[in-house]
Amino acid sequence: MQEFENVKQALRAAFDLVDAKGITTDGAVATTEQVQELIKENLVNLADLLGMEELYLD
């Protein structure tokens, strides 16, 4: 998981991810589940930066 130093970096990465045209992992086109996991990792990091870990720990 990529760690971000601030909210702006995390949001920029999230926008880049959802705007991407064709995401690959391990040299193959990413599955829906893999893309969802990438987005979730970004959201978890963003929640950490905002001090809202309870959003994903519940």
N, C-alpha and C positions, 0 to 999 in steps of 0.2 A: 504494500500500500504506500502510495506517495504521501509524504507529510508536507503540509503547507505551513508557512510562517505566519500568514495572516488570512483574514477572510477574503480579501480581494483576490489573492492567488487561488484560493479554493474555488471561488465563484468563477474566475476566468477559466480554470481547468474544467469546471462543470459545463460552462457554455461551449468550450472547445469540444468536449466529449459529445454533447448532444447535437452539435452542428456537424460532426464528422460524417463524411461520406465513405462508408466502408471501413469498418474497424477490424483489424486483424490481431490475433493473439497466437503466439507460437507459429507464425507464418501461415495461418489459415484464417479464413473469414470467421469472425466471432459469432457465436450463437447468441440468441436472444438472452439466454441465461448468463452468458459471459458479459454481455453489455450491461445487463441489470446489476451484476456484481461490481463492475467498474463504477457505475453510478452510485451504488450503495456505499462503496468504499469512500468515494468523494464526499457523500453526505455525512458519513460517520466522522470524517475528519473535520468537516465544517461544523458539525454539532460540537465536537471537542473544542474547537476554537471559540465557540460561543458559550461554552460552559453548560451545554444542554445534553450531557451524556444520557440523561434519563429517557430521551427520545428513542434511543436504540437499545437501552438496557431493560426496558419494560417487557 
